[in-house]
Amino acid sequence: MSYDRIEWHSEGEGFPKEAKPEDGGTHIGMFLTWIVQNDLIGELYIEISQEAINKVKSQKMTGRDFLIEECDSKFYNEVLNDEGNEFVKYYYDDDGNENYFGDYAKVFDEYDNVYEVENSWENYDKIKPIIEMRYHEWKNNNHKSLTLCNKKMKVNEIAQEISDGVLESFQKHGFKYRKAQKEFVRKIKEADQVFSLMYTKRNDGTITVKPELIIQVKEIEAIYKSIAQIKSRPYLTLGNYFLHLRDYDGDDLNYKKKPTKEWLIENDADVKHLIKIIPEYLEEDILPYFESNSSVSRVDELLNKYPEKMSVHNYSYPLRTNIAIIAAKLNRNPNYDDLIKIYERELEDAEENYKIEFYKLKELLASNLINDKKIWDAKGKK
């Protein structure tokens, strides 16, 4: 998750024509300098960027240079440890009057434009005490009082508040909210597109939220359900946790399944933060994923490109194999026979129900029924 990026400023309205692109990151860099010097950096960056961290601490590298060279010009949540993220959500990522950018503008009000502020250690020394003050305010007051409320947070109330807060953004794009399932659904001719939020209350009173993207291509789903061992089981065509899909680098060949990423709600500020960022993710990541991948041909391409590898686009390997052979058959994939052999071998250790379904599908897909699409037509869907 990005809190800020240089491009959001350098490519935005109000950015001076004479300014250099990196001038859009001076304010981020100064904040990042304070983060580094106060040991609020996350474990990942301690591991991979220790040399650069030491340079920032010794003032041999500016925070802006660290941002550009080590963070790809993006101020990510991964840059911070847990305490750093909590403070950033309170101060940097807040829309109130006493947020970081507002303080930054006041400190450097002698400039006609905040993007003209020189990236210097002298200027950092001007903003540093303000950040320190805000940090101690948060540490001594807000943080303590908010964390005391953890035990009182109720999952259903939090879920309703978040869904109400983002509902308009989803409705604008044709989604409807299913309250019981805590999911937003859009039905198009070819598929159902689902963005779901799974809430879990932990022993310490905090709540985790796992956002998931699901695509159910109707033609594939109808065929699968015709042979399904457990009719009530959801047979998603494509699906994974949104944060995995968002951060996916496109390297299907080397993809490895990773632990589930989730959002953490500890207080009201976290709820407000999610209400703010989910609509942004909808526009930037969720809609493009749905619009690119809701067809049989695309499912065939995504699931069958590397049949012996895990796929980020369907996290359940046994289910993926069965979905994949349906898509390959419908899309007339020339490698269909080879795919059958590969998946048959890969399913040797799978749950028995998936094996039974595979052999039923293998028989069905070889018949004239599927070639004539009689199963699909009989459901009155086409």
Long-range contacts (C-beta under 8 A, 24 or more apart in sequence): 1-76, 1-77, 1-243, 1-277, 2-74, 2-75, 2-76, 2-77, 3-75, 3-76, 3-77, 3-88, 3-92, 3-93, 4-28, 4-74, 4-75, 4-92, 5-73, 5-74, 5-75, 6-67, 6-68, 6-73, 6-74, 7-73, 9-115, 14-113, 15-115, 16-113, 16-115, 16-116, 19-113, 19-115, 19-116, 22-64, 22-68, 22-119, 23-115, 23-116, 23-119, 24-115, 25-64, 25-67, 25-68, 25-73, 26-64, 26-115, 26-117, 26-118, 26-119, 27-100, 27-101, 27-104, 27-114, 27-117, 28-63, 28-64, 28-67, 28-75, 29-62, 29-63, 29-64, 29-65, 29-66, 29-67, 29-119, 30-63, 30-64, 30-104, 30-123, 30-124, 30-127, 30-128, 31-63, 31-75, 31-92, 31-100, 31-127, 31-131, 32-56, 32-63, 32-64, 32-66, 32-67, 32-71, 32-75, 32-79, 33-62, 33-63, 33-66, 33-124, 34-63, 34-124, 34-127, 34-128, 34-131, 34-132, 35-63, 35-79, 35-80, 35-84, 36-63, 36-66, 38-135, 40-80, 40-81, 40-83, 40-84, 40-87, 41-79, 41-80, 41-81, 41-84, 42-78, 42-79, 42-80, 42-81, 42-84, 43-81, 44-78, 45-70, 45-71, 45-78, 45-79, 59-121, 62-119, 62-121, 62-124, 63-124, 64-119, 86-143, 86-266, 87-135, 87-138, 89-269, 89-270, 89-273, 90-138, 90-142, 90-143, 90-269, 91-131, 91-134, 91-135, 91-138, 93-273, 93-276, 94-269, 95-276, 98-134, 100-131, 100-134, 103-127, 103-130, 103-131, 103-134, 142-269, 146-266, 146-267, 146-268, 146-269, 147-266, 147-267, 149-267, 149-268, 150-204, 150-205, 150-206, 150-266, 150-267, 151-205, 152-205, 153-201, 153-205, 153-206, 153-207, 153-265, 155-199, 155-200, 155-201, 155-207, 158-199, 158-207, 158-265, 158-271, 159-197, 159-199, 161-271, 161-275, 162-197, 162-209, 162-271, 162-274, 162-275, 162-278, 163-197, 165-271, 165-274, 165-275, 166-275, 166-278, 166-279, 166-282, 169-278, 169-279, 169-282, 170-195, 170-282, 173-282, 173-287, 186-290, 188-294, 190-217, 190-218, 190-219, 190-294, 190-295, 190-296, 191-215, 191-216, 191-217, 191-218, 191-237, 191-294, 191-295, 192-216, 192-218, 193-290, 193-294, 195-242, 195-282, 195-286, 206-264, 206-265, 206-266, 207-264, 207-265, 208-262, 208-263, 208-264, 208-265, 209-262, 209-263, 209-264, 209-265, 209-274, 210-241, 210-260, 210-261, 210-262, 210-263, 211-241, 211-242, 211-243, 211-263, 211-278, 212-239, 212-240, 212-241, 212-242, 213-238, 213-239, 213-240, 213-241, 213-242, 213-245, 213-286, 213-289, 213-290, 214-238, 214-239, 215-239, 215-290, 215-293, 215-294, 215-299, 217-294, 217-295, 217-296, 217-299, 217-327, 218-381, 219-296, 219-330, 219-376, 219-381, 219-382, 220-296, 220-299, 220-323, 220-326, 220-327, 220-330, 222-375, 222-376, 222-379, 222-381, 223-326, 223-330, 223-361, 223-364, 223-370, 223-375, 223-376, 224-322, 224-323, 224-326, 224-357, 224-361, 226-364, 226-375, 227-357, 227-360, 227-361, 227-364, 228-357, 229-353, 229-356, 229-357, 230-353, 235-319, 235-323, 236-314, 236-319, 237-299, 237-314, 237-323, 237-327, 238-293, 238-299, 238-302, 238-303, 238-313, 238-314, 239-313, 239-314, 239-315, 240-312, 240-313, 240-314, 240-315, 241-315, 242-281, 242-285, 242-286, 244-312, 244-315, 245-285, 245-289, 245-312, 245-313, 246-281, 246-285, 248-312, 252-305, 252-306, 252-309, 252-311, 252-312, 253-306, 253-309, 255-309, 255-310, 255-311, 255-312, 256-310, 257-310, 257-315, 296-327, 296-330, 296-331, 297-331, 299-323, 299-324, 299-327, 299-331, 300-324, 300-327, 300-328, 300-330, 300-331, 300-333, 303-327, 304-328, 304-333, 304-335, 304-339, 307-339, 307-342, 307-343, 307-346, 308-342, 308-346, 317-346, 317-350, 318-347, 318-350, 318-351, 318-354, 319-354, 321-346, 321-347, 321-350, 321-354, 321-358, 322-354, 322-357, 322-358, 322-361, 325-358, 325-361, 325-362, 325-365, 326-361, 326-365, 329-365, 329-370
